[in-house]
Amino acid sequence: MSKVLHRKIQHRLPRATGGEGPYLIDASGKRYLDGCGGAAVSCLGHNHPAVLEAVRAQLDKLSYAHTAFFTTDILEELAEHVIAHAPDNFTHAYFVSSGSEAVEAALKLARQYFLERGEPQRSHFIARRLSYHGATLGALAVGGNEQRRAPYAPLLIKAAHIAPCYAYRHRRENESEAEYAARAADELEQKIRELGEDRVIAFIAEPVVGATAGVVPPVDGYFARVREICDRYGVLLILDEVMCGMGRTGDLYAHARENIRADLVAIAKGLGGGYQPIGALLMDARIHDALASGSGAFRHSHTYIGHALAAAAALAVQQTIQRGKLLDNVKKRGAELFAALRARLGDHPHIGDIRGRGLFAGLELIAERDSKKPFAAEIPLHSLLQEAAMQNGLMIYPGSGCIDGAQGHHIMLAPPFICERAHVEELTDKLAKSVGQAVSAAVSRAA
Ligand SMILES: Cc1ncc(COP(=O)(O)O)c(C=O)c1O
């Protein structure tokens, strides 16, 4: 009889009691290969000794000092590290406690930037359908996850949504990749014009869409054109790298691959790897300068921003990734993962698409290959697959609604950067077995 309000009230969860590298262990001693890092969080796996030691050392010095009164060595060191490894245009970081907080701060900072510049008429945000930017009301409003938005729709600030860049579903048969990239990006320009050429604050997007659409990388050229459009209308580009950033795709910042400059980038999950709750907002020099030479303060804060223990964990996670050259491992194991997934499941009649980058993979589950028709929305294939995988000792992240918010099932994989070849094999073996079991259960429910 738990007194905790769990996510699903009737759902009985196993009790996690320990962790060891890429495994979580429950109270019965059963081991689960963490194939999704929870929600793409645990980039160093569990109980990494370097991170534990750093958090303990900080705990012995100081846990918390309110940021209106003090800064701390550890926070300054973390900021130095993050900025030194970020794209060159970022000069400052604002440290918060979650991805939603990072996005919320991005929206407010973007608005304040235009107030500082004397453009108070800018009040619109444009975002994309099939995206997720967080659970707080501002982040939820710009998010395009229909299932999560629907109950709160009357409470949300106005935000306009355009289509995502989602080649498997949206690219036309007679269209080249470049044509599709242009068509998808040009929707942004149409929307800016519709709202008013000097009325839009920012466009926000996940460079690689995460859980809502099931790991969807953009086609080449899409973000370059988005950047051009933003520049044409003075619109800021906010990239949400909460899930896809901090090395998950093989590059520390997912947008590095697109060769573009972002104005604001939100990061979180992989920043602290789950060892402490932490997120951050990175800002371009001109945004910081506008505040510094204007009102002199960001009009937004939380009690726990810049928390010393969280900073210690994040710095240790980031140094471990850098010193161990773990992004090389992400690329190497990622290539092995995609090769293994394609070999085992590439021709499976109910796997329509295998996509992603680095150690970030999405599998879209379908009823029919040729028509790409999904299983009926009432058949929870994603949950059946997750249940089968848990039985088989594998954690995967399930999702539904990847086609239009209601139809479509998918899963997401995000194993830790420290995984070895044997873990990739274990993951694919257990996943292939679980897919077979879940599809049989779904087919018998459909019959
Ligand atoms: C892309 C993206 N943005 C924002 C968030 C919100 O982060 P948090 O749950 O830490 O508030 C998430 C969480 O899944 C996410 O995937």
The ligand as an SDF file (V2000), in Angstrom:
LIG
                    3D

 16 16  0  0  0  0  0  0  0  0999 V2000
   13.1400   17.2830  -25.5030 C   0  0  0  0  0  0  0  0  0  0  0  0
   12.6970   17.4540  -24.0900 C   0  0  0  0  0  0  0  0  0  0  0  0
   12.5430   18.6840  -23.5990 N   0  0  0  0  0  0  0  0  0  0  0  0
   12.1680   18.9050  -22.3200 C   0  0  0  0  0  0  0  0  0  0  0  0
   11.9000   17.8390  -21.4780 C   0  0  0  0  0  0  0  0  0  0  0  0
   11.4720   18.1090  -20.0590 C   0  0  0  0  0  0  0  0  0  0  0  0
   12.4760   17.7210  -19.1840 O   0  0  0  0  0  0  0  0  0  0  0  0
   12.1400   17.3610  -17.6630 P   0  0  0  0  0  0  0  0  0  0  0  0
   11.2940   16.1390  -17.6680 O   0  0  0  0  0  0  0  0  0  0  0  0
   13.4950   17.1600  -17.0400 O   0  0  0  0  0  0  0  0  0  0  0  0
   11.4510   18.5320  -17.0750 O   0  0  0  0  0  0  0  0  0  0  0  0
   12.0340   16.5370  -21.9490 C   0  0  0  0  0  0  0  0  0  0  0  0
   11.7440   15.3850  -21.0790 C   0  0  0  0  0  0  0  0  0  0  0  0
   11.5570   14.2840  -21.5150 O   0  0  0  0  0  0  0  0  0  0  0  0
   12.4420   16.3440  -23.2850 C   0  0  0  0  0  0  0  0  0  0  0  0
   12.5960   15.1180  -23.8010 O   0  0  0  0  0  0  0  0  0  0  0  0
  1  2  1  0
  2  3  1  0
  2 15  2  0
  3  4  2  0
  4  5  1  0
  5  6  1  0
  5 12  2  0
  6  7  1  0
  7  8  1  0
  8  9  2  0
  8 10  1  0
  8 11  1  0
 12 13  1  0
 12 15  1  0
 13 14  2  0
 15 16  1  0
M  END
$$$$
